[in-house]
Amino acid sequence: MNNIGVLGKDCCGCTACEQICPKKCIIFKETNEGFMYPSVDEKVCINCGVCVKHCPIMTTPHSDGVKNVYAAKYNDRQTTIKSTSGGIFLAIAEKILNEGGIVFGCAYDENLVAKHISVESISELYKLQGSKYVQSDISGIYSKVKNELNSGRQVLFSGTGCQAAGLRSFLGKDYDNLLITDIVCHGVPSPKLFAGYIDYLGKKTRETITEFNLRSKTQHGWGCYYEYKGKTKSHYGNSDDDLYYNAFIKSKIMRESCYGCNFANCDRQGDITLADFWGIECINPKFYSKDGVSLVLVNTEKGQKLWKTLKNEIESIDSTIELAVKMNKNLAAPSSRPECRDTIYEGIDGDFDSYVAQKLYVKPSLKRKIKALVPVSLKGRIKYMLKKF
Ligand SMILES: Cc1cc2nc3c(=O)[nH]c(=O)nc-3n(C[C@H](O)[C@H](O)[C@H](O)COP(=O)(O)OP(=O)(O)OC[C@H]3O[C@@H](n4cnc5c(N)ncnc54)[C@H](O)[C@@H]3O)c2cc1C
């Protein structure tokens, strides 16, 4: 077979094939788990092989590896509160917008569905700030990026490694006016599970959930803390207290392709890669900030050029790729697939309360209860010490 249909569960869902198909005979359909996979209309398909050629899994775009590594934070600490780590994405995005460019990234819509959108003004950038721990809908976005590039406009695209690779594969060539930032990614859960969980929280709290932030800094600063809001009340806690968050951290609910991710390594697809600089409080305590510190990998000459223009907006110190890999395992390998992933999505279509109770709830062990009492910054120190010896 000369079309994308052979990919099966290895498909990362980037939709490059759907967007490139000259016959428009590929559509993405939702599986029971709630992930989107390509379906080819064999009656219309002419087996031209364009989808295979532009698939980032079948033909992974070339990368030269990492050139420079930094710990960095954006000087505008007020605004960085809404960012996940040190706000470096925001600093880069503001630079592009100030030069008349356009920024593509992931935002929640009014129903808390994660989607890639474009932003053209700084006042709208808050929509893209913050990690949404769910697979985003990126359909149609690569074509829009290409249109903007062809019009000569400066474009910033931000996404996961597979989405960045999908864009590179779709475009088939580099553009001087394109900058890509990718994130170090742990994996993505299904939008259906995410939506079901939000609904479940709404029923539990008897309020419609209007905001769901799994990296809130409002109460305890940078770490793994959630905050969700109804109309009258906000709820806070750490990753161990929330069933979805806990399952995400433990990699129980990822898309199948995430467990064999082609991009969980140092061959990065972005010109610049962003992540949390976990352990900075031990490596360089003076540089630690409770508002967050980013790990920044500068991977291309274009990335280096942009990075130099940020010197007044950010504070940074040099680091090494060895340290980055040591503190961020998804730079070395994909997340491990726990055995419970075999059954975790079963029952998702039935009563969601019992689904959550049976599949996501784990009786806390004594170890987990003790761990929950340890502040995240201290956990980082312990992790660093354990890795050192
Ligand atoms: C699903 C996921 C898993 C991650 N796993 C890790 C990890 O294991 N280790 C680690 O160090 N960092 C991880 N990160 C990255 C980290 O959380 C921060 O995004 C990164 O440090 C950049 O922070 P920032 O403060 O510069 O920018 P932020 O303001 O946090 O935003 C960065 C960009 O992330 C993009 N983004 C947000 N959600 C999504 C999404 N669902 N899909 C695609 N793009 C998205 C937005 O477009 C935004 O442009 C993950 C992020 C996501 C979304």
The ligand as an SDF file (V2000), in Angstrom:
LIG
                    3D

 53 58  0  0  0  0  0  0  0  0999 V2000
    1.6760   17.8370   26.5850 C   0  0  0  0  0  0  0  0  0  0  0  0
    2.9150   18.4900   27.1290 C   0  0  0  0  0  0  0  0  0  0  0  0
    3.8930   17.7240   27.7540 C   0  0  0  0  0  0  0  0  0  0  0  0
    5.0540   18.3190   28.2660 C   0  0  0  0  0  0  0  0  0  0  0  0
    6.0060   17.5470   28.8600 N   0  0  0  0  0  0  0  0  0  0  0  0
    7.1090   18.1230   29.3820 C   0  0  0  0  0  0  0  0  0  0  0  0
    8.1060   17.3450   30.0540 C   0  0  0  0  0  0  0  0  0  0  0  0
    7.9830   16.1200   30.1690 O   0  0  0  0  0  0  0  0  0  0  0  0
    9.2210   17.9840   30.5480 N   0  0  0  0  0  0  0  0  0  0  0  0
    9.3820   19.3450   30.4290 C   0  0  0  0  0  0  0  0  0  0  0  0
   10.3880   19.8720   30.9080 O   0  0  0  0  0  0  0  0  0  0  0  0
    8.4820   20.0850   29.7780 N   0  0  0  0  0  0  0  0  0  0  0  0
    7.3480   19.5160   29.2590 C   0  0  0  0  0  0  0  0  0  0  0  0
    6.4250   20.2890   28.6120 N   0  0  0  0  0  0  0  0  0  0  0  0
    6.7790   21.6910   28.2840 C   0  0  0  0  0  0  0  0  0  0  0  0
    6.6150   22.6700   29.4280 C   0  0  0  0  0  0  0  0  0  0  0  0
    5.4360   22.3600   30.1480 O   0  0  0  0  0  0  0  0  0  0  0  0
    6.5120   24.1240   28.9290 C   0  0  0  0  0  0  0  0  0  0  0  0
    5.5950   24.1940   27.8580 O   0  0  0  0  0  0  0  0  0  0  0  0
    7.8150   24.6720   28.4610 C   0  0  0  0  0  0  0  0  0  0  0  0
    8.6900   24.6710   29.5540 O   0  0  0  0  0  0  0  0  0  0  0  0
    7.6840   26.0690   27.9020 C   0  0  0  0  0  0  0  0  0  0  0  0
    7.3130   26.9220   28.9030 O   0  0  0  0  0  0  0  0  0  0  0  0
    7.1710   28.5070   28.6890 P   0  0  0  0  0  0  0  0  0  0  0  0
    6.9810   29.0810   30.0620 O   0  0  0  0  0  0  0  0  0  0  0  0
    8.2930   29.0370   27.8720 O   0  0  0  0  0  0  0  0  0  0  0  0
    5.8950   28.6780   27.7630 O   0  0  0  0  0  0  0  0  0  0  0  0
    4.3380   28.3930   27.9480 P   0  0  0  0  0  0  0  0  0  0  0  0
    3.6340   29.6820   28.1430 O   0  0  0  0  0  0  0  0  0  0  0  0
    4.0920   27.3990   28.9620 O   0  0  0  0  0  0  0  0  0  0  0  0
    3.8400   27.8290   26.5330 O   0  0  0  0  0  0  0  0  0  0  0  0
    4.6210   27.1950   25.6050 C   0  0  0  0  0  0  0  0  0  0  0  0
    3.8870   26.7620   24.3720 C   0  0  0  0  0  0  0  0  0  0  0  0
    3.3690   25.4620   24.5950 O   0  0  0  0  0  0  0  0  0  0  0  0
    2.3840   25.2450   23.5920 C   0  0  0  0  0  0  0  0  0  0  0  0
    1.4560   24.2240   24.0560 N   0  0  0  0  0  0  0  0  0  0  0  0
    0.7410   24.2090   25.1850 C   0  0  0  0  0  0  0  0  0  0  0  0
   -0.0160   23.1130   25.2380 N   0  0  0  0  0  0  0  0  0  0  0  0
    0.2170   22.4180   24.0900 C   0  0  0  0  0  0  0  0  0  0  0  0
   -0.2980   21.2210   23.5390 C   0  0  0  0  0  0  0  0  0  0  0  0
   -1.2120   20.4950   24.1840 N   0  0  0  0  0  0  0  0  0  0  0  0
    0.1490   20.8330   22.3340 N   0  0  0  0  0  0  0  0  0  0  0  0
    1.0670   21.5580   21.6630 C   0  0  0  0  0  0  0  0  0  0  0  0
    1.5810   22.7060   22.1300 N   0  0  0  0  0  0  0  0  0  0  0  0
    1.1590   23.1230   23.3320 C   0  0  0  0  0  0  0  0  0  0  0  0
    1.6850   26.5810   23.4200 C   0  0  0  0  0  0  0  0  0  0  0  0
    1.3850   26.7470   22.0720 O   0  0  0  0  0  0  0  0  0  0  0  0
    2.7310   27.5810   23.8580 C   0  0  0  0  0  0  0  0  0  0  0  0
    3.1460   28.1910   22.7130 O   0  0  0  0  0  0  0  0  0  0  0  0
    5.2380   19.7250   28.1300 C   0  0  0  0  0  0  0  0  0  0  0  0
    4.2480   20.4920   27.5200 C   0  0  0  0  0  0  0  0  0  0  0  0
    3.0920   19.8880   27.0170 C   0  0  0  0  0  0  0  0  0  0  0  0
    2.0500   20.7480   26.3500 C   0  0  0  0  0  0  0  0  0  0  0  0
  1  2  1  0
  2  3  1  0
  2 52  2  0
  3  4  2  0
  4  5  1  0
  4 50  1  0
  5  6  2  0
  6  7  1  0
  6 13  1  0
  7  8  2  0
  7  9  1  0
  9 10  1  0
 10 11  2  0
 10 12  1  0
 12 13  2  0
 13 14  1  0
 14 15  1  0
 14 50  1  0
 15 16  1  0
 16 17  1  0
 16 18  1  0
 18 19  1  0
 18 20  1  0
 20 21  1  0
 20 22  1  0
 22 23  1  0
 23 24  1  0
 24 25  2  0
 24 26  1  0
 24 27  1  0
 27 28  1  0
 28 29  2  0
 28 30  1  0
 28 31  1  0
 31 32  1  0
 32 33  1  0
 33 34  1  0
 33 48  1  0
 34 35  1  0
 35 36  1  0
 35 46  1  0
 36 37  1  0
 36 45  1  0
 37 38  2  0
 38 39  1  0
 39 40  1  0
 39 45  2  0
 40 41  1  0
 40 42  2  0
 42 43  1  0
 43 44  2  0
 44 45  1  0
 46 47  1  0
 46 48  1  0
 48 49  1  0
 50 51  2  0
 51 52  1  0
 52 53  1  0
M  END
$$$$
